[in-house]
């Protein structure tokens, strides 16, 4: 077997077909009349022979010295496919593509480096797959060389690796200094082919991404679009525009155990316009852009076991979202075609067992449907622990508020809170304009079961239900009959279901504070309240602190009377006090 010192010496040789030759530290070649490989002086081709199952890019003439343009040599290896080795070295390239299925493997991500050349072709990824094939990438470093490509950016095209179609893996790689995104998947922008085309079965794991926190940084760390079956796990993403942004129409997604810090202008993790995603075990910290985790127009997303800390806006934001204008931005969610100007609200999402601390808001719910916030820990959030500002049927239960409060805007629909514990804060209980809200036992509060009766009141049956009747003819016109409630401090909602036996009659209800049996003050006085002869609900929101300090009273009494001079009787089906 002839042995050559380097590839250049091989290229200068005159050899006959069917010989096997070796280049030191590179590999073996078979001399053929045609094929892909090194062209010899006499026109024969030295075709690289795999070592085991792999071929090396150096067998195609790649140098890896940090100055030679190795684009052609590496592309030749990728054109053959199979398993391609990138030995230690810095390989300067313009852009690369994968026409056939391939596994690309470096020695380590510290030593096997693919670097974009100075003034590279604009609007081209460093490495892109646009075919329905499987592309797997391991143990490589991708250097975007941003300082020497200053005209690039402002689109999704001057990025790192794009798995725009097919399936694949990106594992244990290092991405840095790109003008745009580091990793993209699926059919976005120039990779768009149809509203139903998807990349699929893609794993992005154990990578280090640091986009440098530069003023020219326009890119996200990881940016999937139109991908079905996506697993983003164990990555560290630093100093990107957004760390992990699932832009739109992704489904069946797991985002787990990633560390995201220092997103410069937007979000740590975003799930936008997609469905069926679990976001678990991640840390989203110190974002100077907006939020730790954002749910934007998505369905059935579970956010659990995450830490969102020190973000300049919300630890977790849930808000509506719609696609940009243009048919290439439209797509399907659960079989429903979504196109501009359609706006979708997050729906059926579960946010549980997260730690939300030292953000501006812990949770900021702008517009959602049927979302649950449970078993989270809130601490040190500047403006509010939870803000609900336009939610449909939210449930807030069993959370621990080390400090901070729940703030309700005037646009809640059928909201429920229950079982929350406030160590310093409280439930602000701003009564919603629309719908019903049930505040159920945020602190132990008695639901009144019996009256202290002095005169004119009896338990009776009305409309086949047991009710409390106040008889106006028998001293019912005095505040003699009341319910006593203890352990009620701060915000509360008073709800009463009541009717009169005479239509359009009136009655009075008063809520008073007592201390040791002595009157302290009125928390609520409702006089001349008009009743009909059918049951109606009366709701009142009050705060005992508006009357007296917590230490100044030990009892709250709810008293009801018919008005003097009228002959109506009053039937009370229920009285509930929620806090």
C-alpha positions as CSV (number, residue, x, y, z in Angstrom):
1,X,0.0,0.0,0.0
2,X,1.3,3.4,-1.0
3,X,1.4,5.9,1.9
4,X,1.3,9.7,1.3
5,X,2.2,12.4,3.8
6,X,-0.8,14.6,3.0
7,X,-3.7,15.1,0.6
8,X,-1.7,17.5,-1.6
9,X,0.9,14.8,-2.2
10,X,-1.9,12.4,-3.1
11,X,-3.5,14.8,-5.6
12,X,-0.1,15.3,-7.4
13,X,0.3,11.5,-7.9
14,X,-0.4,9.4,-11.0
15,X,-2.1,6.2,-10.0
16,X,-4.1,3.4,-11.7
17,X,-7.6,2.3,-10.9
18,X,-8.4,-0.2,-8.1
19,X,-5.4,0.6,-5.9
20,X,-5.9,1.3,-2.2
21,X,-3.7,4.0,-0.8
22,X,-3.3,5.8,2.6
23,X,-2.8,9.4,3.6
24,X,-1.2,9.7,7.0
25,X,-3.5,10.9,9.8
26,X,-6.4,11.2,7.2
27,X,-7.5,7.7,6.0
28,X,-7.7,5.3,3.1
29,X,-8.7,5.8,-0.5
30,X,-9.6,3.6,-3.5
31,X,-8.4,4.9,-6.9
32,X,-11.3,4.8,-9.4
33,X,-12.0,6.1,-12.9
34,X,-14.9,8.2,-11.5
35,X,-16.6,9.2,-8.2
36,X,-16.5,11.8,-5.5
37,X,-13.1,12.4,-3.9
38,X,-9.6,13.8,-4.7
39,X,-8.8,14.3,-8.3
40,X,-5.3,13.1,-9.2
41,X,-2.8,14.4,-11.7
42,X,-3.8,11.9,-14.3
43,X,-7.6,12.4,-13.8
44,X,-8.3,9.4,-11.7
45,X,-10.3,9.9,-8.5
46,X,-9.1,8.9,-5.0
47,X,-12.4,8.0,-3.4
48,X,-12.4,8.1,0.5
49,X,-12.9,4.7,2.2
50,X,-14.8,4.6,5.4
51,X,-12.9,3.8,8.6
52,X,-15.4,1.4,10.2
53,X,-18.7,3.2,9.2
54,X,-17.4,6.8,8.9
55,X,-15.5,9.0,6.5
56,X,-13.5,12.1,7.5
57,X,-13.9,15.5,5.8
58,X,-10.1,15.5,5.7
59,X,-10.3,12.6,3.2
60,X,-12.0,15.1,0.9
61,X,-9.3,17.7,1.3
62,X,-10.6,19.7,4.3
63,X,-7.7,21.3,6.2
64,X,-9.2,22.8,9.4
65,X,-6.4,25.3,9.9
66,X,-8.6,28.3,10.6
67,X,-7.8,30.1,7.3
68,X,-8.4,27.7,4.4
69,X,-11.9,27.8,2.9
70,X,-13.0,24.2,3.5
71,X,-16.6,24.6,2.1
72,X,-16.1,22.4,-1.0
73,X,-14.3,19.6,0.8
74,X,-16.9,19.4,3.6
75,X,-19.8,19.7,1.1
76,X,-18.4,16.8,-0.8
77,X,-18.4,14.6,2.3
78,X,-22.0,15.6,3.1
79,X,-23.1,14.8,-0.5
80,X,-22.1,11.1,0.2
81,X,-23.9,11.0,3.5
82,X,-23.7,8.2,6.0
83,X,-21.4,9.1,9.0
84,X,-19.1,12.1,8.5
85,X,-16.3,12.9,11.0
86,X,-15.1,16.4,11.6
87,X,-11.7,16.0,13.3
88,X,-10.3,18.6,15.7
89,X,-9.6,21.9,13.9
90,X,-11.3,25.1,12.7
91,X,-13.0,24.7,9.4
92,X,-13.8,27.9,7.5
93,X,-17.0,27.6,5.4
94,X,-19.5,29.8,3.5
95,X,-22.6,27.6,3.8
96,X,-23.4,23.9,3.8
97,X,-26.4,21.7,2.9
98,X,-27.4,18.1,3.4
99,X,-28.8,16.5,0.3
100,X,-28.9,13.0,1.8
101,X,-29.3,11.5,5.2
102,X,-26.2,12.0,7.3
103,X,-24.7,11.9,10.8
104,X,-22.1,14.6,11.4
105,X,-19.9,14.0,14.3
106,X,-17.0,16.1,15.8
107,X,-14.4,15.0,18.3
108,X,-15.5,17.5,21.0
109,X,-17.5,20.7,20.8
110,X,-14.4,22.5,22.1
111,X,-12.1,21.3,19.3
112,X,-14.1,20.5,16.2
113,X,-15.2,24.0,14.9
114,X,-17.2,25.0,11.9
115,X,-16.8,28.8,11.4
116,X,-18.5,31.1,9.0
117,X,-16.0,32.8,6.7
118,X,-15.6,36.6,6.6
119,X,-18.2,38.3,4.5
120,X,-20.0,35.0,3.8
121,X,-23.0,34.7,1.5
122,X,-25.9,36.6,3.0
123,X,-29.2,34.8,3.8
124,X,-27.7,31.4,4.1
125,X,-27.5,29.2,7.2
126,X,-24.1,27.8,8.1
127,X,-25.7,24.3,7.7
128,X,-29.2,23.6,6.4
129,X,-31.4,20.6,5.7
130,X,-34.4,21.2,3.5
131,X,-35.1,17.5,2.5
132,X,-37.3,14.8,4.1
133,X,-34.3,13.0,5.5
134,X,-32.7,12.5,8.9
135,X,-29.8,14.7,9.9
136,X,-28.0,14.1,13.2
137,X,-25.2,16.5,14.5
138,X,-23.0,15.7,17.5
139,X,-20.1,17.3,19.3
140,X,-19.5,20.3,17.1
141,X,-18.9,24.0,17.6
142,X,-20.6,26.5,15.3
143,X,-19.1,30.0,15.2
144,X,-21.2,32.6,13.4
145,X,-18.3,35.0,13.2
146,X,-20.6,38.0,13.7
147,X,-17.9,40.7,13.9
148,X,-16.8,39.9,10.3
149,X,-20.3,39.5,8.8
150,X,-21.8,42.9,9.8
151,X,-24.2,43.1,6.8
152,X,-26.1,40.0,7.9
153,X,-29.2,39.8,10.1
154,X,-32.7,41.1,9.9
155,X,-34.4,37.8,8.9
156,X,-34.1,34.2,9.8
157,X,-31.5,33.4,7.1
158,X,-28.1,34.2,8.5
159,X,-28.5,31.6,11.2
160,X,-26.6,28.6,12.5
161,X,-28.2,25.2,11.8
162,X,-31.6,24.8,10.2
163,X,-33.5,21.5,10.3
164,X,-36.2,22.9,8.1
165,X,-37.6,19.5,7.1
166,X,-37.3,15.9,7.9
167,X,-36.1,14.7,11.3
168,X,-32.9,14.9,13.3
169,X,-30.8,15.5,16.3
170,X,-28.5,18.3,17.5
171,X,-26.7,17.2,20.6
172,X,-23.8,18.4,22.7
173,X,-22.9,21.3,20.3
174,X,-21.8,24.8,21.0
175,X,-23.3,27.8,19.1
176,X,-22.1,31.4,19.5
177,X,-21.8,34.8,17.8
178,X,-24.6,34.6,15.2
179,X,-26.3,37.6,13.7
180,X,-29.5,35.7,13.8
181,X,-30.8,32.5,15.3
182,X,-28.6,29.7,16.4
183,X,-30.9,26.7,15.7
184,X,-34.1,26.8,13.7
185,X,-36.5,24.0,12.8
186,X,-39.5,23.7,10.5
187,X,-40.8,25.8,7.6
188,X,-40.5,29.4,8.5
189,X,-40.0,32.3,6.0
190,X,-38.0,31.1,3.0
191,X,-38.3,27.5,4.2
192,X,-42.1,27.7,4.0
193,X,-43.6,25.1,1.5
194,X,-47.2,24.7,2.7
195,X,-49.5,25.4,5.6
196,X,-49.4,21.7,6.5
197,X,-45.8,20.8,5.9
198,X,-43.9,20.0,9.2
199,X,-40.5,18.9,10.4
200,X,-40.8,16.0,12.8
201,X,-39.1,14.0,15.5
202,X,-36.4,16.5,16.3
203,X,-34.3,16.4,19.4
204,X,-32.2,19.4,20.5
205,X,-30.3,18.4,23.6
206,X,-27.3,19.2,25.8
207,X,-26.1,22.2,23.7
208,X,-24.4,25.4,24.9
209,X,-25.7,28.5,23.1
210,X,-24.3,31.9,23.8
211,X,-25.2,34.6,21.3
212,X,-23.0,37.2,23.0
213,X,-25.4,39.9,24.2
214,X,-24.2,42.2,21.4
215,X,-26.2,45.2,20.1
216,X,-26.3,43.4,16.7
217,X,-27.8,40.3,18.2
218,X,-31.1,39.8,16.4
219,X,-31.5,36.1,17.0
220,X,-33.1,33.5,19.3
221,X,-31.1,30.7,20.7
222,X,-33.6,27.9,19.6
223,X,-36.5,28.8,17.2
224,X,-38.7,26.0,16.1
225,X,-41.7,26.5,13.7
226,X,-44.1,23.9,12.2
227,X,-42.5,21.0,14.0
228,X,-44.4,17.9,15.2
229,X,-42.6,15.9,17.9
230,X,-40.0,18.2,19.4
231,X,-37.7,17.5,22.3
232,X,-35.7,20.4,23.7
233,X,-33.8,19.1,26.8
234,X,-30.7,19.9,28.8
235,X,-29.6,23.0,26.9
236,X,-27.9,26.1,28.3
237,X,-29.0,29.2,26.4
238,X,-27.4,32.5,27.2
239,X,-27.7,36.1,26.0
240,X,-30.0,35.5,23.1
241,X,-32.9,37.7,21.9
242,X,-35.2,34.9,23.2
243,X,-33.7,31.8,24.6
244,X,-36.2,29.2,23.3
245,X,-39.0,30.6,21.1
246,X,-41.5,28.1,19.7
247,X,-42.8,30.6,17.2
248,X,-45.9,29.0,15.8
249,X,-47.7,25.7,14.8
250,X,-45.5,23.4,16.9
251,X,-47.2,20.4,18.5
252,X,-46.3,17.5,20.8
253,X,-43.4,19.2,22.4
254,X,-41.3,18.6,25.5
255,X,-39.1,21.4,26.8
256,X,-37.3,20.1,29.9
257,X,-34.3,20.9,32.1
258,X,-32.9,23.8,30.1
259,X,-31.1,26.8,31.7
260,X,-32.0,30.1,30.1
261,X,-30.4,33.3,31.3
262,X,-30.0,36.8,30.0
263,X,-32.5,36.9,27.1
264,X,-31.8,40.4,25.9
265,X,-35.0,41.7,24.4
266,X,-37.8,39.1,24.7
267,X,-38.5,35.8,26.5
268,X,-36.8,32.9,28.1
269,X,-39.2,30.2,26.8
270,X,-42.1,30.9,24.5
271,X,-44.8,28.5,23.3
272,X,-46.8,30.4,20.6
273,X,-49.7,29.3,18.5
274,X,-49.2,25.6,19.1
275,X,-50.6,22.7,21.2
276,X,-49.8,19.9,23.5
277,X,-46.6,21.0,25.1
278,X,-44.9,20.3,28.5
279,X,-42.5,22.9,29.9
280,X,-40.8,21.4,32.9
281,X,-37.7,21.6,35.1
282,X,-36.4,24.7,33.4
283,X,-34.6,27.8,34.9
284,X,-35.5,31.1,33.2
285,X,-33.4,33.7,35.0
286,X,-32.4,37.4,34.7
287,X,-34.1,38.2,31.4
288,X,-33.7,41.9,30.6
289,X,-36.2,41.6,27.8
290,X,-39.6,40.6,29.2
291,X,-40.7,37.3,30.6
292,X,-39.3,34.1,31.9
293,X,-41.9,31.8,30.2
294,X,-44.6,33.0,27.8
295,X,-47.8,31.2,26.7
296,X,-49.0,32.9,23.6
297,X,-52.1,31.6,21.8
298,X,-51.4,28.0,22.6
299,X,-53.5,25.0,23.8
300,X,-53.0,22.3,26.4
301,X,-49.6,23.4,27.7
302,X,-48.4,22.2,31.1
303,X,-45.8,24.4,32.8
304,X,-44.5,22.6,35.9
305,X,-41.5,22.6,38.1
306,X,-39.8,25.6,36.6
307,X,-37.9,28.4,38.3
308,X,-38.5,31.9,36.9
309,X,-36.3,34.5,38.7
310,X,-35.3,38.1,38.2
311,X,-37.1,38.8,34.9
312,X,-37.9,42.4,34.2
313,X,-41.6,41.7,33.5
314,X,-43.4,38.5,34.4
315,X,-42.1,35.2,35.5
316,X,-44.9,33.6,33.5
317,X,-47.0,35.5,31.0
318,X,-50.2,34.1,29.4
319,X,-51.6,36.2,26.5
320,X,-53.4,36.0,23.2
321,X,-51.5,35.9,20.0
322,X,-52.1,35.9,16.2
323,X,-49.9,35.2,13.2
324,X,-48.3,38.0,11.2
325,X,-50.0,38.9,7.9
326,X,-49.3,36.7,4.9
327,X,-50.4,33.3,3.8
328,X,-47.0,31.7,4.7
329,X,-47.7,32.5,8.4
330,X,-51.0,30.7,8.5
331,X,-51.5,27.2,9.8
332,X,-53.6,24.7,11.7
333,X,-54.2,24.2,15.4
334,X,-56.5,21.3,16.2
335,X,-57.7,21.3,12.6
336,X,-58.7,24.9,12.7
337,X,-57.0,27.2,10.2
338,X,-55.4,30.2,11.8
339,X,-54.6,33.2,9.7
340,X,-54.2,36.9,10.2
341,X,-56.1,38.7,11.8
342,X,-57.2,35.7,13.9
343,X,-56.2,36.0,17.5
344,X,-56.0,32.9,19.7
345,X,-56.0,32.8,23.5
346,X,-54.1,30.3,25.6
347,X,-56.6,27.5,26.5
348,X,-56.6,24.6,29.0
349,X,-53.1,25.3,30.3
350,X,-51.8,24.1,33.7
351,X,-49.2,26.2,35.5
352,X,-48.2,24.3,38.6
353,X,-45.4,23.7,41.1
354,X,-43.3,26.6,39.8
355,X,-41.1,29.0,41.8
356,X,-41.7,32.6,40.7
357,X,-39.5,35.0,42.5
358,X,-38.0,38.5,42.2
359,X,-39.7,39.2,38.9
360,X,-41.9,42.3,38.3
361,X,-45.0,40.0,38.2
362,X,-45.0,36.4,39.3
363,X,-47.8,35.5,36.8
364,X,-49.4,37.9,34.4
365,X,-52.6,36.5,32.8
366,X,-53.8,38.9,30.2
367,X,-56.3,36.8,28.3
368,X,-56.8,33.1,28.7
369,X,-59.5,30.4,28.8
370,X,-59.8,27.6,31.4
371,X,-56.3,27.8,32.8
372,X,-55.2,26.6,36.2
373,X,-52.6,28.1,38.5
374,X,-51.8,25.7,41.4
375,X,-49.2,24.8,43.9
376,X,-46.8,27.6,42.8
377,X,-44.5,29.5,45.2
378,X,-44.4,33.3,44.9
379,X,-41.8,35.4,46.5
380,X,-40.4,38.9,46.1
381,X,-42.2,39.9,42.9
382,X,-42.2,43.6,42.7
383,X,-45.6,44.7,41.3
384,X,-47.8,41.7,42.0
385,X,-47.6,38.0,42.6
386,X,-50.5,37.2,40.3
387,X,-52.4,39.6,38.0
388,X,-55.5,38.2,36.3
389,X,-56.6,40.8,33.7
390,X,-59.1,39.4,31.3
391,X,-59.3,35.6,32.0
392,X,-62.1,33.2,31.2
393,X,-62.7,30.7,34.0
394,X,-59.2,30.8,35.6
395,X,-58.6,28.7,38.7
396,X,-56.0,29.8,41.3
397,X,-55.6,27.2,44.0
398,X,-53.3,25.9,46.6
399,X,-50.5,28.4,46.0
400,X,-48.0,29.7,48.6
401,X,-47.6,33.5,48.7
402,X,-44.5,34.2,50.8
403,X,-45.4,37.8,49.9
404,X,-47.4,39.5,47.3
405,X,-51.1,39.2,46.4
406,X,-53.6,38.2,43.8
407,X,-54.9,41.1,41.9
408,X,-58.1,40.8,39.9
409,X,-58.9,43.2,37.1
410,X,-62.5,44.1,36.2
411,X,-62.6,41.6,33.3
412,X,-62.8,38.1,34.9
413,X,-65.3,35.5,33.8
414,X,-66.3,32.8,36.3
415,X,-63.0,32.8,38.2
416,X,-62.2,30.6,41.2
417,X,-59.6,30.8,43.9
418,X,-59.3,28.3,46.7
419,X,-56.8,26.9,49.3
420,X,-54.1,29.6,48.8
421,X,-51.9,30.6,51.7
422,X,-50.8,34.2,52.2
423,X,-47.9,34.7,54.6
424,X,-47.7,38.5,54.1
425,X,-50.0,39.4,51.2
426,X,-53.7,38.9,50.7
427,X,-56.3,38.4,48.0
428,X,-57.1,41.9,46.7
429,X,-60.6,40.6,45.6
430,X,-61.4,43.3,43.2
431,X,-64.9,42.2,42.1
432,X,-65.2,41.3,38.4
433,X,-67.5,43.1,36.0
434,X,-68.4,40.0,34.1
435,X,-69.4,36.6,35.3
436,X,-69.3,35.0,38.7
437,X,-66.3,34.5,40.8
438,X,-66.1,32.1,43.8
439,X,-63.5,32.9,46.4
440,X,-63.4,29.6,48.3
441,X,-61.6,29.4,51.6
442,X,-58.3,31.2,50.9
443,X,-58.2,31.5,54.7
444,X,-60.4,29.5,57.1
445,X,-63.7,31.4,57.0
446,X,-67.0,30.0,58.4
447,X,-69.8,29.6,55.9
448,X,-72.8,30.5,58.1
449,X,-75.0,27.6,58.9
450,X,-77.3,29.0,61.6
451,X,-78.7,32.2,62.9
452,X,-78.8,33.8,66.3
453,X,-82.5,34.4,66.5
454,X,-84.2,36.7,69.0
455,X,-87.5,37.3,67.3
456,X,-89.6,37.0,64.2
457,X,-87.4,34.4,62.3
458,X,-87.9,30.7,61.8
459,X,-86.5,27.9,59.6
460,X,-89.2,26.9,57.1
461,X,-89.7,25.3,53.7
462,X,-90.0,27.4,50.6
463,X,-90.1,26.1,47.1
464,X,-89.1,22.6,48.4
465,X,-86.0,24.0,50.1
466,X,-85.2,24.7,53.7
467,X,-84.8,28.5,54.0
468,X,-84.6,31.1,56.8
469,X,-87.7,33.2,57.0
470,X,-87.9,36.7,58.7
471,X,-91.5,37.5,59.5
472,X,-92.1,41.2,59.4
473,X,-95.2,40.9,61.5
474,X,-93.3,39.6,64.5
475,X,-90.4,42.1,65.2
476,X,-88.7,41.2,61.9
477,X,-88.2,45.0,61.3
478,X,-85.4,45.2,63.8
479,X,-81.7,44.0,63.4
480,X,-82.3,41.3,65.9
481,X,-81.5,38.3,63.7
482,X,-77.9,37.8,62.6
483,X,-75.2,35.3,61.6
484,X,-72.0,35.6,63.5
485,X,-68.7,34.9,61.6
486,X,-65.3,34.6,63.2
487,X,-61.8,34.5,61.7
488,X,-62.8,37.0,59.0
489,X,-60.1,39.5,58.3
490,X,-59.4,41.7,55.3
491,X,-61.0,41.2,51.9
492,X,-64.2,39.2,51.6
493,X,-67.1,38.6,49.2
494,X,-70.6,38.5,50.8
495,X,-73.2,36.6,48.7
496,X,-76.8,36.3,49.6
497,X,-79.7,34.5,47.8
498,X,-83.0,36.0,48.9
499,X,-86.6,36.8,47.9
500,X,-89.6,38.5,49.3
501,X,-93.2,37.3,49.3
502,X,-94.3,40.6,47.8
503,X,-92.8,41.7,44.4
504,X,-90.9,45.0,44.4
505,X,-90.7,45.3,48.2
506,X,-87.5,46.3,50.0
507,X,-85.3,45.2,52.9
508,X,-82.1,46.1,54.6
509,X,-78.9,44.1,55.2
510,X,-76.0,45.3,57.3
511,X,-72.5,43.7,58.0
512,X,-71.1,45.0,61.3
513,X,-67.8,44.5,63.3
514,X,-67.9,43.6,67.0
515,X,-65.3,43.2,69.6
516,X,-66.2,41.3,72.8
517,X,-69.9,41.8,72.0
518,X,-69.5,45.6,71.6
519,X,-70.3,47.3,68.3
520,X,-67.2,48.6,66.4
521,X,-68.5,49.8,63.0
522,X,-70.3,49.0,59.8
523,X,-68.4,47.2,57.0
524,X,-71.5,47.3,54.7
525,X,-75.0,48.9,55.0
526,X,-77.5,48.1,52.2
527,X,-80.7,50.0,52.8
528,X,-83.9,49.9,50.7
529,X,-82.7,47.0,48.6
530,X,-85.4,46.1,46.2
531,X,-86.5,42.4,46.1
532,X,-88.8,40.5,43.8
533,X,-90.8,37.4,44.6
534,X,-88.3,35.2,43.0
535,X,-84.9,34.4,44.4
536,X,-82.1,36.8,43.4
537,X,-78.4,37.0,44.3
538,X,-76.8,39.9,46.0
539,X,-73.0,40.3,46.0
540,X,-70.9,42.7,47.9
541,X,-67.1,43.0,48.1
542,X,-65.6,44.7,51.1
543,X,-62.4,44.9,53.3
544,X,-62.6,44.9,57.1
545,X,-59.4,47.0,57.1
546,X,-61.5,49.9,55.8
547,X,-63.3,49.9,59.2
548,X,-60.9,48.7,61.8
549,X,-57.5,47.1,62.2
550,X,-57.5,43.3,62.6
551,X,-56.8,43.5,66.3
552,X,-59.8,45.8,66.9
553,X,-62.6,43.3,66.4
554,X,-63.2,39.6,66.9
555,X,-66.6,39.0,65.2
556,X,-68.5,39.9,62.1
557,X,-72.3,39.9,62.2
558,X,-74.6,39.8,59.2
559,X,-78.1,41.1,60.1
560,X,-81.2,41.3,57.9
561,X,-84.5,43.1,58.5
562,X,-87.7,43.9,56.6
563,X,-88.5,47.6,56.5
564,X,-90.8,49.1,59.1
565,X,-94.2,49.9,57.7
566,X,-94.1,47.1,55.1
567,X,-95.9,43.8,55.3
568,X,-93.4,41.7,53.3
569,X,-91.7,38.6,54.7
570,X,-88.1,37.7,53.6
571,X,-86.9,34.3,52.6
572,X,-83.1,33.7,52.7
573,X,-82.0,30.6,50.8
574,X,-78.2,31.0,51.4
575,X,-75.6,33.4,52.8
576,X,-72.0,32.8,52.0
577,X,-68.9,34.7,52.9
578,X,-65.8,34.0,50.7
579,X,-62.3,35.2,51.2
